[in-house]
Amino acid sequence: MILAKKRQKLTSLEIAISGERASEPPSVWTKIEMDYRLAGDLEPKAVRDAIELSQFKYCSVAAMLRKTAEITYRFEIVS
């Protein structure tokens, strides 16, 4: 929805997520890596801005997890 508002034409989106948990109970997440793979007629800056808005403004899950975990992301625009 964010990309559509930026007039970007997204045709597909895949997100692969991996992470690490603490070795001691409670086994909270300590590190989360998100790999975005997008296709369409997209500008890299618009994609980066959309991901950051989703991560830092709109996603309550990310806000909660960020209290114990380092969340990183990267993205790739494919043809």
Kinemage of the C-alpha trace (Angstrom):
@kinemage 1
@onewidth
@group {chain A} dominant
@subgroup {mainchain}
@vectorlist {calphas} color= white
{ca met a 1} P 0.000 0.000 0.000
{ca ile a 2} L 2.841 2.377 0.770
{ca leu a 3} L 4.457 1.760 -2.615
{ca ala a 4} L 1.116 2.237 -4.390
{ca lys a 5} L 0.745 5.642 -2.695
{ca lys a 6} L 4.218 6.483 -4.028
{ca arg a 7} L 2.993 5.513 -7.539
{ca gln a 8} L 5.325 2.525 -7.717
{ca lys a 9} L 4.198 -0.544 -9.662
{ca leu a 10} L 4.896 -3.585 -7.482
{ca thr a 11} L 4.268 -6.913 -9.224
{ca ser a 12} L 5.633 -9.333 -6.612
{ca leu a 13} L 7.065 -9.356 -3.111
{ca glu a 14} L 8.865 -12.074 -1.168
{ca ile a 15} L 10.269 -11.666 2.319
{ca ala a 16} L 12.673 -14.173 3.877
{ca ile a 17} L 13.231 -13.761 7.602
{ca ser a 18} L 15.921 -15.343 9.746
{ca gly a 19} L 16.953 -14.701 13.303
{ca glu a 20} L 18.759 -15.670 16.460
{ca arg a 21} L 17.320 -16.276 19.899
{ca ala a 22} L 18.906 -15.948 23.325
{ca ser a 23} L 20.441 -19.175 24.614
{ca glu a 24} L 19.020 -18.698 28.121
{ca pro a 25} L 15.323 -18.620 29.036
{ca pro a 26} L 13.360 -16.667 28.210
{ca ser a 27} L 14.595 -17.319 24.682
{ca val a 28} L 13.727 -13.907 23.257
{ca trp a 29} L 14.738 -12.914 19.752
{ca thr a 30} L 18.057 -11.059 19.787
{ca lys a 31} L 18.689 -10.615 16.066
{ca ile a 32} L 16.298 -10.572 13.098
{ca glu a 33} L 17.296 -10.199 9.446
{ca met a 34} L 14.722 -9.461 6.765
{ca asp a 35} L 15.479 -9.975 3.074
{ca tyr a 36} L 12.975 -8.283 0.749
{ca arg a 37} L 12.825 -9.371 -2.890
{ca leu a 38} L 10.611 -7.124 -4.993
{ca ala a 39} L 9.714 -7.003 -8.675
{ca gly a 40} L 8.101 -4.270 -10.700
{ca asp a 41} L 8.739 -0.775 -11.959
{ca leu a 42} L 10.293 0.460 -8.700
{ca glu a 43} L 12.665 3.196 -7.618
{ca pro a 44} L 15.180 2.077 -4.952
{ca lys a 45} L 14.599 5.188 -2.813
{ca ala a 46} L 10.828 4.610 -2.807
{ca val a 47} L 11.350 0.981 -1.768
{ca arg a 48} L 13.762 1.943 1.019
{ca asp a 49} L 11.384 4.647 2.283
{ca ala a 50} L 8.412 2.236 2.227
{ca ile a 51} L 10.314 -0.430 4.163
{ca glu a 52} L 11.466 2.079 6.758
{ca leu a 53} L 7.946 3.467 7.195
{ca ser a 54} L 6.598 -0.040 7.662
{ca gln a 55} L 9.370 -0.944 10.115
{ca phe a 56} L 9.423 2.199 12.246
{ca lys a 57} L 5.956 3.740 12.002
{ca tyr a 58} L 3.253 1.219 11.150
{ca cys a 59} L 4.360 -2.199 12.421
{ca ser a 60} L 3.564 -2.766 16.088
{ca val a 61} L 5.249 -6.186 15.995
{ca ala a 62} L 8.553 -4.642 14.901
{ca ala a 63} L 8.227 -2.024 17.647
{ca met a 64} L 7.740 -4.751 20.239
{ca leu a 65} L 10.559 -6.988 18.953
{ca arg a 66} L 12.966 -4.055 18.675
{ca lys a 67} L 13.011 -3.898 22.497
{ca thr a 68} L 15.116 -7.079 22.608
{ca ala a 69} L 16.275 -7.667 19.035
{ca glu a 70} L 18.398 -5.880 16.497
{ca ile a 71} L 16.305 -5.809 13.311
{ca thr a 72} L 18.103 -5.339 10.010
{ca tyr a 73} L 16.878 -5.517 6.439
{ca arg a 74} L 18.109 -5.478 2.899
{ca phe a 75} L 16.217 -5.449 -0.360
{ca glu a 76} L 16.707 -6.444 -3.957
{ca ile a 77} L 14.686 -5.290 -6.931
{ca val a 78} L 14.550 -8.039 -9.555
{ca ser a 79} L 13.315 -7.947 -13.128
